[in-house]
Amino acid sequence: MPFSRLAWIAGALGTAAQPHRLVVGFVIALLLWVPGLAWDASVGASIDPPGLLAEPWDDTEQDDAQRTLRRLAVQHVPDSNFEGARIPAAELAAALAIRADELGSDPQAERVAAAARRAASLAPLGNFQALAAAEADACAAIIDGALTLDVRPIAAGFRATVIDIPAACAVRSTAFAAVFGAWALLVLAVGAGALARMEAVQISGRGLLRPGAAVAYAVERWSTFLLSWVAPVAIAAVVGIACIAWGFLFRSNVGGWIGAALYIVPLFVGAIAGIALLIAALGTFHAPSAIACDGLSALDASQRGAIYFLARPMLWTIVLGTSLTVVTVGFAILRIIGWAITAFPAAMVEVGADGAAPMHALAIAPQHWAIPLDGRSLVIWAWVLLIAIAVAGAAISLIVGTFTRGYLLLREACDGQPTDAVWPFETPLDVSEVPPAARRNA
C-alpha cells in the first residue's frame, strides 16, 4: 500500500477537532465523568494513594501516613478537631489549604500550602478518581514514549490502558467495575458508533453529519454497537463454563479418569472459547466502524477485523500501527493544548493573586482531583473540570475517527470497495445543507 494511503489516516487529526465532533465527544466524556464523580461522592474513597496498579498499603504504611498527618495538623492547624482516632487526609488538606489562603502574603503561607499538598497526597482515592488517574498516567506514558522515540513505554501504556487498569479495577473494587464498567461500555459503544458514522458520512462526501443525527443513528442501533464488543466475549464465557464444569470431574478419583480419558471434549470446547476471544480482540478496533460504514450485524462486525487480519496480516498490522501512531500524536497535541488552557492561566492568576488564590485547585492535574471541600476551590475545580472533560471528549473523537479511516483502508485492500462507499444510504437528513464541494474533507 502506498505511503500516501497510510498518511490519509492522519486526516483524522483534523476531523476530530471539528466543532460538531467535539460536541459529541464532550457529551460522551460528560456521561462518564458525572456518574463516576457521583459514585465517589456517595461511596467514598477506598483506594490507597499509590493508585490502582500499586499494592494496597499494609498496616505499617497506614500508620506512617497517620503519623505524618498528625504532625502536619499539630504544626499548622492545632485548633482543628478531627473526629475519631484517624485523621482524614482530605479534610486536613482542605483545612491546610484554607489556612494558607488566610495567611495571604505571609512567609508561612508557602509552608502551609506545601503541607496541604503533602496531606492531599496521602488521601485515599475514590474508585473513579483512581481509575481516571491510572488511565491518564498510562496516556502520559504513551506520549512520553513518543516524544523520546521509545517503543517500550508506548507499548506499556497501551497495555495498561486496555488490560492492566481494567483488570486491577475489577480486583480492587468489583462492584464499581461491574456497575460503572457496564455503563461505560454502553456509553462508549453508542458514542463510538455516532463518531464513526460522522467520520464515514463525511469521507463519503455526503456532508457533515449533525451531532443530533449521529447520536440518533447510534442510539437506534445501540444493541448492535454494544453486542459487537460484548457478544464474542459472552460466547467465550458461556462456552468456557463447560470447561469449568469438566474440571469438577477431577475432584474424585473415578471422575478424574473419565475426565482424562475424554479430555478431547474440553480441548475442543476450550478452543471455541479461545477463538471467540481472539475474534473479540482483533475485531474490537474496527467493529463500530464496520457497523457505521457497512450496516453490518453485531456478530458480522465483530468478526470483520479478524477476517481482515487473516486475509492480510501484514497490512492489518501496518494499518493498526499507523492508527496508533496517529492517536499518539493526537494525544501529544491534546496534552499541549490542555497545558496551555489550564496550567498556564493558573500560573498567571497565581502571580496576580500573590498567594491569595487557591493554587491547589488551579494547578493540580485534573485526573487526580477529588471534589474540593471549600467554596472557591470547588468553583475553580468545576470550571477546569469542564475543560478536562472537553479534552477527553476530543481524545475519544480522535480515536474513533482514526480507526474508522483504518477500517476503510483495510476494506479497500481486502474487499475492493472504495473508501468513500459508505452504507447504508438511508435518508438525506443525515447531512447538513452545506454544498457537497465545501463539505468534502477526505
Steps between C-alpha positions, in 0.01 A plus 500: 500500500646842407612720788257770387211267580631442851555874542130544420424356845663810652209701360314394814709756690308771319153348496517415872531871580186602312248667732220250437737211585617678814138540611439125475835423665421741785163335560662155507765612750239681710289184518804320640625771738174593671399145607862432599519806723156422640620149589805639680290757686246241617725201568811682619871444447642151542809475275834574665689802357752304289208412274342200333814341361692514830470259791256609774667651806573268788453594867850648528447732204161605635654581839781700336243704310304572818816613681572742217145634506508551877828688474363729228183562699690587820745729319261699282137463618523410872150635565334256257310212654461175306254237613629150554845360555611548140542836330324517159768611255255675267347706780841594635616601151194723462557657842865566417409650163253736666765594757750572222246725327437686826871567547516673161848649447629383837830308465336203675237469226726301268590254776134446583416460129775238470354323804159505330647335192673241715178419684310476172757251370414269792125513443336180372355516151145441387447211261435723200773741606750214517384362166526840330844563653633163386367543147643853480839377620493225235422756229784718632736202466390456138568866427837498677603191306404668174696814584810297588449254211493210748260221409503336845300763696262531206428127502478497881262796494264341249505171692428677830214696342325199348594209728687573825291788633155344434624172652635678809173692535304174488719350774517804728136607467282233340170681557626822342657311211175315430263798527713774352660264249161402358395865477831606345483219245151608393594870479821431309331257260224747411742792496746316278215412266395865473853625439579220251184585306599868493844413365361258242232735370749784463753279319227386261442862398145504634560793731557573866270289712330701770570392860133427564466288187819307579394427856149401383657262247712335769226490764264331256764228455634499855462125544690430177791724599509359852475135397776541243733532800317281751369207294833322428605534864159376616525199267846423638370529857200273440708240321769529765250399767502152346876479559451612860232235548734239350755587765262377772555147372856509631379547858446125527720211400252338261394831355864593448555192284187582299608860461849398389376235254256741335719809530453558128158647587625799707786545253249545219264714705783710637633556150163646401515737798857597416414573137205715615732701723750536218226626270393746769855630542561541126157643425472747787689775320281507190161358609324839545641617165378184326147567622511873423651454152335179381193449717618158618346297780677477834661160439600585144655826618688333785653253254587749226827609661605138555414412138714786371782388727487146363476628142780758519683463833795722405278776366269472803800544728633797302161674498452438871850628575437811289169559677663471842775739388242758393318459832828545688580819309149626569539427872822703503322792334213479747748492788656825378158657453392387846810660652445821308140545614537385862852507646616820329196709606536353851858624522400847379208521744728394784745780415222757507344358817834505684416187696133582562360265235432134584794371296428140599181522294651695211803290423443145615474242220129451420523120494611497866228726632262420777206734547631796709334573831534880506291736287744689279698188419178319410402770248846503339504121498167493317622738228824315436318166516287608205819564304638161601178333383519687168859383447399142584213527252741619230721198573203264456407670174857464373519130587174412326570710192847349462382140522213573262747615237715197570199273452415661165857446377491133602163458334632656181803270495311181590158548340576749223244753623606866472535692823216736412248216460308524825179307565215509564388804302194556710364854504619841384436621855838352588677809374496875529400746231860595418584434131690169448805670348548705813435210733739239362805449722644162417 
